[in-house]
């Protein structure tokens, strides 16, 4: 049977960065890997960010659709994709869903025939941003806690960015424990927590993660996405320079009338410029000018957003 890993984490936690490092290790150990970008949106920026990993032993597939609230259509595409992948000789499949994700969807799909005969769940790995915002909404904290409840390993990302590492780790673990308590989950965080700087990971660390497994800790179940709560807006063919794009992103996070924007990511290509990737949360703005392949697409993800205000920041673009 093909092993399958799920990599979860709230928006902007660093899932894609971890997957890059994890896949390189797995390939060095002789594995053949397929990364599945499982997103309900009509385009997946993370697919572009992982493209350079492709090799004879690493492939990347996307499951995405512009099917709006039709979850069943997306699940059919997802299951069909997994059936096809199972026939292609991979030793491991890694699923990276969106940051707003119900982990039960992962297990429910794999427990149904024929997928239950093709796949064996190996690991559930959750990434938590060590600089996590203290002011997450109750719904966001629910998503955080519910994802961690399944994890065999919880990895803190961006610990190198903490001014005081010991105090920062203590602060974020307190936040996570409260999120677990709020959903009545008895999980013992210390049993699965890894706080080591990712830059210092050894082969032994990656091997531990490769064999971390998963837990089905109980918790009080709620709908993950409420009506009009979490939304993603997609903007295509937006033209601007790098500096203009950065200024737009900063203004949007400061604009209270736009709603609670959680993440902005995407690519632009100014006149005569290289592709520019921007990946931003309220606390962090990353700009990469070295992208050799891109697509003029921007994704804005958030809670209770005002669509008219969001759209006004991207004149001339096509939006969905």
Backbone torsions as a table, in degrees:
resi	resn	phi	psi	omega
1	UNK	NA	150.2	-179.8
2	UNK	-82.6	131.1	175.8
3	UNK	-75.4	144.9	179.6
4	UNK	-135.9	130.6	179.3
5	UNK	-112.1	144.8	173.0
6	UNK	-113.5	127.9	178.2
7	UNK	-111.3	108.3	-179.2
8	UNK	-108.5	170.1	178.8
9	UNK	161.3	142.4	-178.4
10	UNK	-66.3	165.3	-174.9
11	UNK	-50.6	125.9	176.5
12	UNK	78.9	13.0	-176.1
13	UNK	-73.9	-27.3	-179.5
14	UNK	116.0	24.7	-179.2
15	UNK	-58.9	-47.7	-176.3
16	UNK	-63.7	-39.7	177.6
17	UNK	-61.7	-44.5	178.6
18	UNK	-62.7	-44.1	-178.0
19	UNK	-58.9	-38.9	177.6
20	UNK	-56.2	-48.1	-178.4
21	UNK	-69.8	-41.8	-177.8
22	UNK	-64.1	-45.0	-178.2
23	UNK	-65.2	-39.3	177.7
24	UNK	-60.6	-39.8	177.8
25	UNK	-66.9	-47.4	-178.7
26	UNK	-58.9	-41.3	179.2
27	UNK	-64.6	-36.9	179.1
28	UNK	-66.2	-20.9	179.0
29	UNK	-94.3	11.2	174.7
30	UNK	88.7	10.3	-179.3
31	UNK	-84.1	152.1	170.3
32	UNK	-107.4	123.0	-167.3
33	UNK	-122.9	140.3	169.6
34	UNK	-120.6	122.8	176.4
35	UNK	-93.2	128.5	179.0
36	UNK	-112.1	113.7	175.5
37	UNK	-87.1	105.4	-173.4
38	UNK	-105.5	98.3	-173.6
39	UNK	-135.0	140.8	-179.7
40	UNK	-77.2	-5.7	-178.6
41	UNK	-80.6	171.1	-177.5
42	UNK	-86.8	-7.2	175.8
43	UNK	-148.0	149.4	-179.6
44	UNK	-125.6	108.8	-179.1
45	UNK	-63.5	-35.8	-177.4
46	UNK	-61.2	-28.6	177.0
47	UNK	-59.8	-41.5	178.8
48	UNK	-67.2	-34.3	-177.5
49	UNK	-72.2	-19.3	-177.5
50	UNK	-103.7	-2.7	-172.2
51	UNK	-56.4	-33.0	-176.7
52	UNK	-71.3	-8.9	176.9
53	UNK	-78.2	-15.1	-175.3
54	UNK	-59.6	136.8	180.0
55	UNK	-158.0	179.8	176.3
56	UNK	-58.7	-20.9	-178.1
57	UNK	-110.6	0.1	-178.7
58	UNK	-134.6	126.3	175.6
59	UNK	-129.3	159.3	-179.3
60	UNK	-129.8	130.3	178.0
61	UNK	-123.7	154.7	179.3
62	UNK	-122.8	136.3	171.3
63	UNK	-117.1	102.3	-177.8
64	UNK	-147.7	151.9	178.5
65	UNK	-156.8	155.5	176.8
66	UNK	-96.1	50.0	-173.0
67	UNK	-97.2	13.1	174.4
68	UNK	57.4	-123.4	-175.4
69	UNK	-88.7	2.8	-177.6
70	UNK	-78.8	81.0	-176.8
71	UNK	-63.5	-35.0	-177.3
72	UNK	-62.9	-36.2	178.2
73	UNK	-64.7	-41.6	178.7
74	UNK	-64.6	-43.1	-179.5
75	UNK	-63.5	-36.4	177.1
76	UNK	-63.8	-42.7	177.6
77	UNK	-62.8	-41.9	-179.2
78	UNK	-62.3	-48.2	-179.2
79	UNK	-65.5	-41.2	178.4
80	UNK	-61.5	-40.8	178.8
81	UNK	-63.0	-43.7	-179.4
82	UNK	-65.5	-35.9	177.5
83	UNK	-62.5	-45.3	179.1
84	UNK	-62.6	-45.3	-178.0
85	UNK	-61.8	-35.6	-178.0
86	UNK	-61.8	-21.5	-177.5
87	UNK	-88.6	-0.8	-167.4
88	UNK	-105.0	8.5	170.6
89	UNK	83.9	19.4	176.5
90	UNK	-78.3	148.9	174.4
91	UNK	-88.5	-23.8	-177.2
92	UNK	-150.6	140.3	173.0
93	UNK	-115.2	134.7	178.2
94	UNK	-115.2	121.1	-179.1
95	UNK	-102.3	123.2	173.8
96	UNK	-114.5	105.9	178.3
97	UNK	-87.8	-179.8	173.5
98	UNK	-68.3	166.9	-179.9
99	UNK	-69.6	-19.6	176.7
100	UNK	-102.1	94.1	-168.1
101	UNK	-145.8	137.6	175.6
102	UNK	-96.4	111.7	-175.0
103	UNK	-63.1	-26.7	177.8
104	UNK	-57.7	-29.5	178.1
105	UNK	-60.0	-38.7	179.7
106	UNK	-63.6	-50.5	-177.2
107	UNK	-71.1	-40.0	-179.7
108	UNK	-58.8	-40.4	-179.9
109	UNK	-65.5	-41.3	-174.9
110	UNK	-78.1	-17.8	179.1
111	UNK	-86.1	-4.9	-179.6
112	UNK	-98.3	145.6	175.1
113	UNK	-69.1	149.4	-0.7
114	UNK	-88.0	-0.3	-174.6
115	UNK	-63.1	-28.8	-179.7
116	UNK	-66.7	-18.3	176.7
117	UNK	-93.5	-11.0	-176.5
118	UNK	-101.2	-32.9	-169.0
119	UNK	-123.4	147.6	172.1
120	UNK	-122.4	120.6	-179.8
121	UNK	-66.1	120.8	-178.1
122	UNK	-96.2	-56.7	-174.8
123	UNK	-143.5	148.9	164.4
124	UNK	-120.0	117.4	-175.5
125	UNK	-117.8	126.1	-179.6
126	UNK	-112.9	132.2	178.5
127	UNK	-101.2	130.1	178.6
128	UNK	-123.5	127.8	179.0
129	UNK	-69.0	121.4	179.8
130	UNK	-66.3	-17.2	177.7
131	UNK	-102.7	27.7	-175.1
132	UNK	-51.5	136.9	179.2
133	UNK	-63.7	129.3	179.0
134	UNK	-69.1	-21.9	-170.7
135	UNK	-102.6	37.9	174.9
136	UNK	-65.0	147.5	176.4
137	UNK	-69.0	166.5	178.8
138	UNK	-62.3	-36.1	178.2
139	UNK	-66.4	-41.3	179.1
140	UNK	-66.4	-39.2	176.8
141	UNK	-66.0	-33.5	175.5
142	UNK	-62.4	-46.3	178.8
143	UNK	-60.3	-44.5	178.2
144	UNK	-57.1	-51.5	-177.8
145	UNK	-65.5	-41.6	-177.4
146	UNK	-66.3	-36.9	177.6
147	UNK	-67.1	-41.6	-179.5
148	UNK	-66.5	-29.9	-177.1
149	UNK	-60.1	-25.1	-179.4
150	UNK	-93.3	-11.3	-166.1
151	UNK	-74.7	138.5	169.3
152	UNK	-89.1	-17.5	174.9
153	UNK	-147.5	134.6	174.8
154	UNK	-116.0	114.3	-176.1
155	UNK	-103.8	126.2	173.5
156	UNK	-82.0	127.3	176.5
157	UNK	-99.5	159.8	173.0
158	UNK	62.1	26.5	178.4
159	UNK	-64.5	-24.9	179.6
160	UNK	-69.8	-14.1	-179.9
161	UNK	-90.5	-4.9	-178.8
162	UNK	-75.8	133.4	177.1
163	UNK	-65.4	-41.5	176.3
164	UNK	-126.0	100.9	-171.4
165	UNK	-59.7	-45.6	-177.3
166	UNK	-62.3	-46.3	-179.2
167	UNK	-69.0	-38.3	-179.9
168	UNK	-64.3	-43.3	178.5
169	UNK	-65.0	-40.7	178.3
170	UNK	-61.3	-40.8	-178.4
171	UNK	-65.3	-46.5	-177.0
172	UNK	-72.1	-34.1	177.6
173	UNK	-68.1	-34.7	175.1
174	UNK	-62.8	-41.8	177.6
175	UNK	-61.1	-47.1	-178.4
176	UNK	-64.2	-42.5	179.4
177	UNK	-61.5	-38.4	177.5
178	UNK	-66.3	-39.2	177.6
179	UNK	-61.2	-38.6	177.1
180	UNK	-69.2	-42.0	178.9
181	UNK	-62.1	-40.5	-177.7
182	UNK	-63.2	-26.0	177.8
183	UNK	-103.5	13.9	176.7
184	UNK	58.3	42.6	178.6
185	UNK	-98.8	125.5	-176.9
186	UNK	-84.5	7.9	-175.0
187	UNK	-56.7	137.4	176.6
188	UNK	-93.6	104.5	-173.1
189	UNK	-59.2	-39.6	-176.4
190	UNK	-58.9	-25.1	-178.2
191	UNK	-71.6	-18.8	-174.5
192	UNK	-126.0	-2.2	-172.2
193	UNK	-81.0	132.7	174.8
194	UNK	-123.1	115.6	-174.5
195	UNK	-107.9	1.5	-176.5
196	UNK	-65.0	142.4	175.2
197	UNK	-58.5	127.6	-177.1
198	UNK	-60.9	-28.2	179.3
199	UNK	-66.5	-16.0	-178.5
200	UNK	-104.0	5.0	-179.6
201	UNK	-61.7	135.2	174.9
202	UNK	-104.2	174.8	175.2
203	UNK	-59.6	-33.9	177.7
204	UNK	-63.8	-38.9	178.1
205	UNK	-64.4	-46.2	179.7
206	UNK	-65.5	-34.9	178.6
207	UNK	-66.8	-37.6	175.9
208	UNK	-61.8	-43.0	179.1
209	UNK	-66.8	-39.6	-179.0
210	UNK	-62.6	-20.6	-178.4
211	UNK	-120.4	27.3	-174.9
212	UNK	-77.4	-23.5	179.8
213	UNK	75.0	-151.9	179.3
214	UNK	-156.1	165.6	178.6
215	UNK	-130.0	144.9	173.4
216	UNK	-106.4	69.6	179.4
217	UNK	-74.2	140.1	-178.3
218	UNK	-74.0	151.2	173.4
219	UNK	-162.7	164.3	180.0
220	UNK	-78.9	119.6	-173.6
221	UNK	-82.1	137.7	174.9
222	UNK	-136.5	159.3	173.3
223	UNK	-61.1	135.3	-177.6
224	UNK	-72.6	-44.4	-176.4
225	UNK	-119.0	111.5	177.5
226	UNK	-82.6	161.1	178.3
227	UNK	-54.7	125.4	175.8
228	UNK	66.1	12.7	179.8
229	UNK	-84.9	-75.7	-178.0
230	UNK	-94.9	130.4	178.1
231	UNK	-140.5	158.0	173.4
232	UNK	-126.5	129.3	175.9
233	UNK	-112.5	134.5	-175.9
234	UNK	-112.7	134.5	-179.6
235	UNK	-126.0	125.3	-176.3
236	UNK	-112.9	148.4	173.0
237	UNK	59.1	39.3	176.4
238	UNK	-88.2	126.3	-175.9
239	UNK	-104.0	124.9	172.8
240	UNK	-168.8	166.2	177.4
241	UNK	-82.2	170.5	177.7
242	UNK	-58.3	-49.5	-177.4
243	UNK	-63.5	-39.1	177.8
244	UNK	-63.7	-41.3	179.9
245	UNK	-63.3	-44.9	179.4
246	UNK	-60.9	-42.6	179.4
247	UNK	-64.5	-39.1	177.6
248	UNK	-61.6	-46.0	-179.2
249	UNK	-60.0	-46.2	-179.8
250	UNK	-61.8	-43.4	-179.8
251	UNK	-63.9	-38.6	-178.2
252	UNK	-64.1	-42.6	179.3
253	UNK	-66.5	-27.1	179.9
254	UNK	-86.5	-11.4	-174.6
255	UNK	-88.1	102.0	-178.2
256	UNK	-64.8	-28.3	-179.4
257	UNK	-69.1	-15.3	179.7
258	UNK	-78.5	-15.9	-175.4
259	UNK	98.7	-168.5	-177.1
260	UNK	-90.7	86.9	178.2
261	UNK	-75.9	126.4	-177.9
262	UNK	-99.6	-34.2	-176.3
263	UNK	-157.4	142.4	172.6
264	UNK	-130.3	126.8	178.7
265	UNK	-146.6	151.7	178.4
266	UNK	158.0	-167.9	-174.6
267	UNK	-131.4	145.0	168.3
268	UNK	-135.4	160.1	177.0
269	UNK	-136.9	102.4	179.4
270	UNK	-73.2	172.3	-179.8
271	UNK	-58.8	118.2	177.0
272	UNK	70.2	11.1	-177.6
273	UNK	-102.9	162.0	170.6
274	UNK	-72.4	168.9	173.0
275	UNK	-64.1	139.8	178.1
276	UNK	-119.8	124.2	175.7
277	UNK	-102.0	131.4	173.5
278	UNK	-121.2	131.7	178.9
279	UNK	-133.5	109.1	-168.6
280	UNK	-133.1	142.4	165.4
281	UNK	-123.5	-177.6	-179.5
282	UNK	-62.0	-31.2	-175.0
283	UNK	-98.7	-13.6	-170.0
284	UNK	-144.1	136.6	176.7
285	UNK	-129.1	113.1	179.1
286	UNK	-109.6	131.9	179.1
287	UNK	-125.9	129.1	-178.6
288	UNK	-127.5	117.5	-179.3
289	UNK	-95.4	2.8	-172.4
290	UNK	-96.9	6.3	179.7
291	UNK	-64.7	123.8	179.7
292	UNK	-93.9	-16.5	178.8
293	UNK	-135.5	131.5	-179.4
294	UNK	-152.2	-175.4	178.2
295	UNK	-151.8	137.1	-176.7
296	UNK	-73.3	82.0	179.9
297	UNK	-143.0	139.8	178.3
298	UNK	-131.4	136.6	179.1
299	UNK	-118.8	130.5	175.7
300	UNK	-116.0	121.9	-176.4
301	UNK	-119.6	136.6	179.4
302	UNK	-175.0	-174.1	179.3
303	UNK	-112.1	138.3	173.1
304	UNK	49.0	46.8	-177.7
305	UNK	-82.6	150.1	175.4
306	UNK	-93.7	106.3	-173.4
307	UNK	-59.9	-41.9	-177.8
308	UNK	-60.9	-39.9	179.2
309	UNK	-68.2	-44.0	-180.0
310	UNK	-60.4	-47.1	-177.5
311	UNK	-61.5	-33.4	-176.7
312	UNK	-63.5	-19.1	179.9
313	UNK	-81.0	-10.2	-175.5
314	UNK	-127.3	62.4	-179.1
315	UNK	-63.3	140.0	178.1
316	UNK	85.4	-6.0	-179.5
317	UNK	-88.3	164.3	171.0
318	UNK	-97.6	127.1	-176.4
319	UNK	-125.5	149.5	176.2
320	UNK	-136.9	NA	NA
